[in-house]
Amino acid sequence: MKRIVVCLAIGGLLLACERVVHAPWAEPYETLAVIEGRDAEEYPVVVTVPDSVETGEWFIVSVRTYVDSPCDSKGRTQVENREARARVVVYSLIGVAGNCVRTRIREHTAELKLTESGIGRVVVVGFSQIRGVVQDEYTILVR
């Protein structure tokens, strides 16, 4: 738990200080990862899904995410997998100290398996700084 001291000063004169025992906003927290930035040309949605897969064979889906601060970190990748449909939700950890790197691009990968032949669907859930919460759907031929 982080402890913070908050002080109020006006015109260089210190008026009051208060010790905040618990500041939940100061703790790292998990949020949907940004998959599309404010400038969609510079920070586009990049999701790699194969065009076709064999029934019952494992395959990889990759999702590029972007962070505003180089100290934020890649969070978990949540996967829900059913016969002909899969859902991939990507997260970022915000406010992670001591994890600072220059790159602001992270790659999330998920291993999936579709067990029903025909047209399969993979839904990727993330956050767009243009469109808000997005659920982009990709189709795959399952042979």
Backbone as a ProteinNet text record, in pm:
[ID]
protein_1_A
[PRIMARY]
MKRIVVCLAIGGLLLACERVVHAPWAEPYETLAVIEGRDAEEYPVVVTVPDSVETGEWFIVSVRTYVDSPCDSKGRTQVENREARARVVVYSLIGVAGNCVRTRIREHTAELKLTESGIGRVVVVGFSQIRGVVQDEYTILVR
[TERTIARY]
84.4	0	89.2	55.3	132.3	69.9	155.5	108.5	157.4	69.8	100.3	71.9	154.8	130.7	90.6	-25.1	-77.1	-69.7	-8.1	4.4	-61.2	-118.9	-180.8	-98.4	-52.6	25.6	-31.3	-40.9	-87.3	14.8	63.3	160.6	285.6	327.6	449.1	427.1	307.2	275.4	211.1	273.1	221.8	104.3	-15	-134.6	-165.4	-157.3	-194.2	-135.3	-108	-65.3	-153.7	-188.7	-270.3	-208.1	-198.8	-145.4	-261	-254.2	-356.7	-309.2	-386	-343.8	-342.2	-443.6	-447.8	-494.4	-414.5	-449.6	-464.6	-586.7	-603.8	-558.8	-567.1	-523.9	-371.9	-299.1	-153.9	-106.6	-195.9	-161.5	-170.3	-86.5	-103.2	-242.3	-302.1	-433.4	-439.9	-532.5	-547.3	-660.6	-639.8	-741.8	-733.7	-837.9	-831.5	-714.2	-640	-523.9	-569.4	-491.7	-518.9	-472.2	-566.9	-529.8	-532.5	-581.2	-581.7	-560.7	-455.5	-424.6	-505.6	-484.9	-555.4	-526.4	-404.9	-366.2	-364.7	-474.1	-490	-387.2	-327.8	-222.9	-93.2	-60.5	62.6	45.1	-73.5	-102	-225.9	-214.6	-331.5	-360.4	-478.4	-512.3	-429.3	-351.4	-271.1	-301.3	-381.5	-418	-380.6	-306	-265.2	-344	-427.6	-511.1	-489.9	-465	-447.2	-575.9	-561.3	-677.9	-752.6	-676.6	-739.6	-657	-724.9	-659.8	-724	-655.7	-711.3	-799.2	-906	-995.8	-917.2	-929.1	-864	-716.2	-657.3	-514.3	-499	-394.1	-365.7	-309.5	-345.7	-290.5	-274.4	-196.4	-163.1	-234	-289.9	-342.9	-258	-214.2	-130.8	-199.8	-191.3	-256.2	-152.8	-134.3	-42.9	-120	-56.8	-117.3	-19.6	-72.8	6	-16.6	87.5	73.2	113.2	47.4	78.1	208	234.8	354.2	448.7	578.1	671.7	685.1	630.8	637.4	517.8	416.6	304.9	350.5	282.4	328.3	220	263.2	168.6	98	-33.3	-111.5	-140.8	-240.5	-272.9	-349.9	-354.2	-433.3	-534.7	-661.7	-768	-826.2	-843.2	-892.5	-1014.6	-1118.6	-1235.8	-1243.6	-1244.7	-1236.8	-1351.5	-1431.8	-1541.1	-1524.5	-1616.1	-1603.1	-1562.5	-1641.6	-1615.6	-1593.2	-1575	-1564.6	-1463.6	-1386.3	-1290.9	-1297.3	-1264.1	-1262.6	-1130.1	-1062	-932.8	-947.5	-923.5	-931.8	-792.2	-744	-607.7	-612.8	-518.2	-513.1	-374.9	-371	-246.1	-247	-127.3	-112.3	-64.1	-137.1	-107.4	-42.7	61	125.5	222.3	285.4	382.1	519.2	570.9	700.2	813.2	925.1	1043.7	1038.9	942.5	926.5	936.8	1011.7	1013.8	1105.8	1052.5	1128.6	1094.6	1179.7	1156.8	1037.5	1020.3	912.6	776.6	681.2	545.8	452.2	510.5	433.5	451.7	342.4	346.3	276	317.9	254.4	191.3	64.6	-7	-28.6	-9.7	-37.8	-131.4	-213.1	-306.4	-301	-300.1	-303.1	-447.3	-502.9	-643.5	-658.5	-776.4	-808.8	-958.2	-993.6	-1134.3	-1162.7	-1269.7	-1294.5	-1413.9	-1472.8	-1587.3	-1551	-1562.7	-1524	-1627.2	-1581.5	-1665.8	-1600.4	-1681.3	-1629.8	-1617.5	-1495.1	-1470	-1459.6	-1479.9	-1473.6	-1384.9	-1300.5	-1217.7	-1253.7	-1297.5	-1331.3	-1218.3	-1163.7	-1058.2	-1118.1	-1103.6	-1159.1	-1043.9	-1052.6	-952.9	-1013.6	-926.6	-973.3	-915.1	-999.4	-957.4	-970.3	-865.8	-872.5	-959.8	-1009	-1100.7	-1243.5	-1259.7	-1393.1	-1438.9	-1352.6	-1387.5	-1361.2	-1440.4	-1423.8	-1463.2	-1376	-1403.4	-1401.7	-1482.1	-1485.4	-1477.9	-1356.9	-1336.5	-1341	-1413.1	-1430.6	-1353.3	-1285.8	-1208.2	-1258.2	-1271.6	-1318.2	-1200.6	-1215.2	-1113.2	-1184.5	-1128	-1179.3	-1121.1	-1210.7	-1167.5	-1193.1	-1083.5	-1094.7	-1102.6
-116.9	0	123.5	218.2	341.4	443.7	519.4	627.3	757.6	854.3	979.5	1095.1	1197.8	1320.7	1427.2	1489.2	1591.1	1724.4	1825	1957.3	2061.5	2163.9	2274.1	2399.6	2458.9	2582.5	2683.9	2808.4	2917.5	3030.1	3070.2	3179.4	3152.1	3027.8	2993.5	2974.9	3000.6	2986.8	2849.7	2767.8	2635.2	2648.9	2604.5	2617.9	2492.4	2376.4	2254.6	2132.1	2030.9	1901.8	1794.6	1697.5	1586.8	1456.9	1362.5	1231.6	1142.1	1096.5	1006.4	865.6	796.1	664	563.7	565.4	472.5	548.9	546.9	614.5	509.7	458.9	351.7	391.5	520.7	564.1	555.9	543.9	534.8	390.8	294.8	154.1	120.2	29.4	-16.5	-77.6	-54.5	-112.7	-162.1	-251.6	-313.6	-245.6	-223.8	-163.9	-227.8	-213.4	-263	-196.6	-274.1	-221.2	-141.1	-40.4	42.2	-35	-65.1	-134	-39.7	82.8	184.7	320.7	392.4	521.6	636	754.9	874.6	902.4	872.3	885.7	745.1	708.2	571.2	535.8	635	604.5	565.5	635.2	605.6	487.5	473.6	367	288.6	211.6	139.7	10.8	-43.3	-175.4	-276.7	-358	-462.7	-594	-676.4	-807.2	-909.6	-1010.7	-1115.2	-1242.1	-1280	-1399.5	-1478.2	-1609.1	-1685.2	-1686.7	-1699.1	-1706.9	-1837.8	-1946.1	-2077	-2161.2	-2255.5	-2347.3	-2485	-2586.4	-2721.8	-2737	-2811.2	-2837.6	-2903.7	-2846.5	-2903	-2872.3	-2797.5	-2762	-2626.7	-2616.8	-2491.1	-2389.7	-2261.3	-2152.6	-2028.7	-1934.2	-1813.6	-1690.9	-1610.9	-1478.4	-1377.5	-1274.1	-1171.4	-1035.5	-956.8	-825.9	-724	-618.3	-509.7	-410.9	-368.5	-267.1	-152.3	-39.4	82	135.1	190.9	250.7	397.4	481.9	624.8	653	576.9	597.9	480.2	506.2	394.2	312.1	360.5	285	192.6	203.8	110.4	-22.3	-126.8	-260.7	-339.3	-439.5	-530.4	-609.1	-612.8	-690.3	-828.2	-891.2	-1027.6	-1030.5	-1146.4	-1173.4	-1278.7	-1242.1	-1333.6	-1400.8	-1531.5	-1607.5	-1688.7	-1680.8	-1768	-1841.9	-1972.4	-2052.3	-2153	-2147.8	-2244.1	-2311.2	-2396.5	-2477.8	-2396.6	-2297.1	-2222	-2073.6	-2040.7	-1899.1	-1883.8	-1776.8	-1746	-1596.6	-1561.7	-1420.8	-1395.2	-1287	-1248.9	-1107.3	-1090.6	-959.2	-923.1	-804.6	-763.3	-651.1	-657.4	-562.3	-499	-380.2	-313.6	-290.4	-286.7	-248.6	-104.8	-19.3	123.9	157.1	239.6	285.3	185.6	105	6.9	73.3	97.7	164.2	64.8	114.3	32.5	-59.4	-38.5	-124.8	-42.2	67.7	164.1	119.8	120.8	90.8	195.8	209.8	314	284.7	159.7	127.9	139.8	188.3	199.1	102.4	3.8	-97.3	-230.6	-300	-431.4	-530.7	-654.4	-760.3	-861.8	-887.9	-991	-1108.6	-1228.9	-1346.4	-1439.7	-1508.4	-1605.8	-1731.3	-1846.1	-1973.5	-2024.9	-2048.9	-2086.6	-2216.6	-2279.3	-2399.9	-2398.4	-2411.6	-2419.5	-2563.9	-2621.4	-2763.9	-2793.2	-2690.1	-2708.4	-2654.8	-2739.1	-2693.8	-2595.3	-2515.1	-2412.1	-2276.4	-2176.3	-2041.1	-2019.7	-1995.4	-1965.6	-1815.5	-1771.8	-1628.2	-1606.6	-1503.3	-1460.2	-1314.8	-1286.5	-1150	-1098.5	-982	-918.3	-796.2	-791.6	-681.9	-598.5	-468.1	-373.7	-235.6	-134.4	3.8	84	160.6	252.5	395	474.4	613.4	696.9	636.8	703	653.2	520.1	457.9	409.2	414.3	361.9	212.5	140.7	-4.1	-67	-153.3	-217.5	-369	-432.8	-577.4	-608.9	-615.1	-640.2	-790.2	-829.1	-970.6	-1007.4	-1122.7	-1174.5	-1314.8	-1346	-1479	-1565.8	-1696	-1794.4	-1913.7	-1964.4	-2087.9	-2204.6	-2283.7	-2399.2	-2523	-2587.6	-2702	-2833.4
0	0	0	-86.5	-92.1	1.3	67.8	154.2	93.6	87.4	20	115.3	107.2	181.1	79.6	101.7	12	85.4	19	79.9	-9.2	53.2	-17.9	6.9	-101.1	-90.8	-188	-142.4	-228	-219.6	-335.4	-340.7	-259.5	-253.1	-179.8	-30.6	19.5	160.7	184.1	266.3	295.9	391.7	346.9	428.5	509	445.5	517.5	448.9	528.6	476.3	538.1	456.4	505.9	457.6	548.6	513.3	469.4	345.1	292.6	323.2	405.4	450.4	334.7	252.5	140.5	17.8	-86.7	-210.9	-320.4	-344.5	-441.7	-581.9	-615.7	-748.4	-763.5	-651.2	-657.6	-676.3	-658.1	-676.2	-824.7	-871.1	-1010.2	-1027.6	-1142.2	-1168.3	-1312.4	-1336.3	-1466.9	-1543.1	-1671.8	-1757.1	-1894.8	-1974	-2111.4	-2182.7	-2257.3	-2328.7	-2450.9	-2485	-2603.3	-2726.2	-2816.8	-2940.8	-3061.4	-3040.2	-3145.1	-3079.3	-3122.5	-3063.1	-3122.1	-3066.8	-3114.8	-3262.1	-3304.3	-3444.5	-3503.7	-3571.2	-3621.2	-3728.5	-3792.6	-3891.1	-3821.2	-3712.7	-3639	-3543.7	-3485.9	-3389	-3432.8	-3542.7	-3596.5	-3519.9	-3543.4	-3491	-3568.8	-3497.4	-3560.4	-3488	-3553.3	-3500.3	-3606.6	-3567.7	-3661.2	-3630.8	-3727.6	-3716.9	-3846	-3838.1	-3962.3	-4045.3	-4177.5	-4266.4	-4249.5	-4225.8	-4208.3	-4111.8	-4047.9	-3953.5	-3968.6	-3921	-3918.3	-3794.2	-3807.2	-3694.7	-3580.7	-3462.1	-3343.9	-3329.5	-3421.2	-3412.2	-3341.6	-3259.4	-3190.1	-3288.6	-3270.6	-3351.7	-3264.2	-3313.1	-3235.4	-3294.3	-3205.9	-3241.2	-3167.1	-3237.6	-3174.7	-3186.4	-3079	-3072.7	-3027.4	-3104.8	-3066.2	-2979.8	-2869.1	-2782.5	-2762.1	-2722.1	-2702.9	-2560.8	-2499.6	-2367.6	-2373.9	-2293.5	-2289.9	-2216.2	-2111.5	-2030.3	-2048	-2065.8	-2080	-1951.4	-1839.3	-1714.2	-1696.2	-1783.1	-1778.1	-1837	-1803.7	-1839.8	-1912.2	-1986.2	-2050.1	-1941.3	-1948.8	-1853.3	-1908.8	-1851.8	-1891.5	-2023.3	-2081.1	-2200.3	-2161	-2159.8	-2118.2	-2242.3	-2236.4	-2351.4	-2311.2	-2393.2	-2381.8	-2514.1	-2510	-2631.7	-2635.6	-2743	-2762.3	-2897.8	-2936.8	-3058.1	-3181.1	-3218.5	-3341.4	-3313.6	-3187.7	-3150.3	-3036.9	-3045	-2937.9	-2909.9	-2788.1	-2746.4	-2676.6	-2718.8	-2661.4	-2606.7	-2476.6	-2412.6	-2364.5	-2404.5	-2368	-2264.7	-2168.2	-2058.7	-2047.2	-1986.8	-1949.9	-1800.1	-1739.8	-1599.6	-1598	-1530.7	-1526.3	-1392.5	-1396.2	-1273.5	-1213.4	-1295.5	-1247.9	-1243.3	-1124.5	-1109.7	-1133.1	-1180.3	-1196.6	-1316.9	-1406	-1522.2	-1650.4	-1645.6	-1755.3	-1868.3	-1988.8	-2109.4	-2213.6	-2313.6	-2414.1	-2504.2	-2542.6	-2635.4	-2568	-2642.3	-2589.7	-2661.6	-2727.1	-2798	-2727.3	-2704.6	-2641.5	-2733.6	-2730.3	-2808.7	-2714.1	-2733	-2657.8	-2752.6	-2703.8	-2785.8	-2710.5	-2787.8	-2730.2	-2815.3	-2750	-2820.3	-2816.2	-2934.7	-2946.7	-3023.1	-3008.5	-3084	-3112.8	-3239.9	-3279.5	-3320.8	-3265.7	-3284.7	-3374.9	-3431.5	-3520.4	-3658.1	-3762.2	-3896.5	-3951.7	-4046.8	-4106.8	-4088.1	-4065.1	-4041.4	-3890.9	-3846.1	-3705.9	-3685.2	-3564.2	-3532.7	-3410.3	-3422.1	-3309.9	-3282.8	-3162.2	-3121.2	-3033.6	-3068.8	-2990.7	-2921.9	-2788.6	-2709.6	-2655.4	-2677.4	-2628.3	-2625.2	-2617	-2609.9	-2724.7	-2790.7	-2895.9	-2842	-2859.6	-2814.3	-2907.6	-3014.7	-3107.4	-3086.3	-3076	-3074.5	-2937.8	-2836.9	-2704.3	-2696.7	-2617.2	-2603.9	-2737.3	-2790.2	-2918.9	-2903.8	-2988	-2998.6	-3147.3	-3200.4	-3342.2	-3368.2	-3473.8	-3504.7	-3631.5	-3626.8	-3738.4	-3769.4	-3898.8	-3936.5	-3982.5	-3958.6	-3994.2	-4056.9	-4164	-4222.3	-4142.2	-4081.7	-4002.4	-4089.6	-4134.8	-4226.5	-4151.4
[MASK]
+++++++++++++++++++++++++++++++++++++++++++++++++++++++++++++++++++++++++++++++++++++++++++++++++++++++++++++++++++++++++++++++++++++++++++++++

